[in-house]
Amino acid sequence: MRKLLITLCAALALVACGEEKSNKPVVRIGATLPLTGSLAETAVSAQAAMNMALKKWESVDTKYKYEILFENDMSETKQAVLNTQNFIKTKKVNAVLSIYGIVDRSVDDIANKNQVISLSCSQGKLQVPEYAINNCTQNEQIEKILIPKLKKEGIKSVALVMPDTAVGHIVGDYFNEKLPTHGIKVVAYEKYTMDTRDMRASILKMETANPDYYLTFAISPLLDVFVKQHREVTGKRNVTSLGTFHEMQPDTYKYVEDLWTIYITAGTDQFEKEFTETNNRRLKGCSASSYDNIDVLIWAFENTPVKEGNTLPDNLDVINTIKSLKNYAGAAGTLDFSDGVAKPDAQLRMYHDGKFIKITE
């Protein structure tokens, strides 16, 4: 009897402390992120943003319990594929989340074949599979900001410096085609593998074409190599990024001090302030979009009817609920998910004294 009373009291204590086991159905979300390597800071920031979104929903009485499982893909497609397969086959996730064009398309394909939701933050991806959503600034948003700035600066010729990746080709090819239609000549278009560590000869070759400016969409570590060696070889400061300066390593920022850049980190002033104060770190690429992806996913599960006999809404029904959002006020701005691809606006900023400062043109 005494043992029974102790057990009963312990159970009552757990209930009083709010620690009773939840009987709610569980929605599991797998996130494959480059948690080590050159993009680790970006991945950790995206992870922090996702946890912020989850914490927001944990503060209210939801229909379901939500869990986010994180795995490191090291920015390697093969590892991202293994992570995704493990999430789906072993962890039985309802959705998988990824960032950047190095891995996301493979993740989309695997998830779609298994009728699992896939959420990504990837530039240059305007079409997604049936079970997928993409949330990232796209080439058109960059073009709207870039062209007026180039014309204001009197820039008539450019060299394109791109990573030799799927997304690098999409971005590079787009601007290689579009810039001449605006009267800006592309005098060089070079692509580099991500492991390139010496670009000096290539920079000298591009210099013979005498470009007014260099436009790059390279990311770290390729970006760091380029901006450093460009300064060493040319002594010039005629470099800007199509949205990637914020991904450089801190010791390389000095090479872009007071240079303008297209800024696609995307995040409202309110979210940027909240994120910085909560996590004591700088907002990075895909942070705001990753927050939004978790936020809309949970909202959709909470607001999608459950078919008779099921405990959770069907994944396809959840995707269609997300696509009903046309004026979603998110961390990345006002978003339209109706075609499966939300496109936050780009900004024009300048790196100065440790910060990316907004430029008003």
Secondary structure, DSSP 8 states (H G I E B T S, - for coil): -HHHHHHHHHHHHHHHTT-----S-EEEEEEEE--SSTTHHHHHHHHHHHHHHHHHHHTS--SSEEEEEEEE-TT-HHHHHHHHHHHHHTS--SEEEEESTTTHHHHHHHHHHTT-EEEEE-TT-----TTEEEES--HHHHHHHHHHHHHHTT--EEEEEEESSHHHHHHHHHHHHHHHHTT-EEEEEEEE-TT----HHHHHHHHTT--SEEEE---TTHHHHHHHHHHHHH----EEESS-GGGS-GGGGGGGTT-EEEE-----HHHHHHHHHHHSS---TTHHHHHHHHHHHHHHHHHS---TT-SS--HHHHHHHHTT-SSEEETTEEE--TTSEE----EEEEEETTEEEE---
